[in-house]
Amino acid sequence: MPALWVAAACTPASLSDLSRLLQVIGQFLSLSLFSLGGGNTLLAEYHQLAVDQYCWLSARQFADLYALAEAAPGPSSMIVGLLGLGAAWREGPGWALLSACAAELAILLPSTLVMVLACLSWKRLAQSPLRVALSGPWVPSPSASCSLWASRSCAVLTRMARECWCPAWCAC
């Protein structure tokens, strides 16, 4: 009975109100710099915003959008644009596209600006102790990273073959 009460109390927040749209953009802007490791690191927060706080989507719709974002090629932050699209779909397709673009810009712009500023000042800070430390020999090279990834992938594939692991759509 309590779950029914919670579902009834949750009414979707409208994004056609410009102040509400700006509030949502502000929340995604603030989350942008915390997504170290990719967009999936904030998945629980995205779920809390879209399903619990603003009630734009049901848990099932959120899961469907997440599956679509993961299946599509591109960055994992694509889920933010899909959430923006789903959040404003009730207001019409034009508003939904505007919301999707605003959400993507809000999640990508701050970290992009930080990286641009870092790149522009990298040469100027050539003798900085921080730059010397960050470019030291302990930083793994791309080839070392690829080697680690490949060896780990081989270990997982070997274990899967030994245990006759198969996805649900495949029969062992």
Secondary structure, 3 states (H helix, E strand, C coil): CHHHHHHHHCCCCCCCCHHHHHHHHHHHHHHHCCCCCCHHHHHHHHHHHHHHHCCCCCHHHHHHHHHHHHHCCCCCCHHHHHHHHHHCHHHCHHHHHHHHHHHHHHHHHHHHHHHHHHHHHHCCCCCCHHHHHHCCCCCCCHHHHHHHHHHHHHHHHHHHHHCCCCCCCCCC
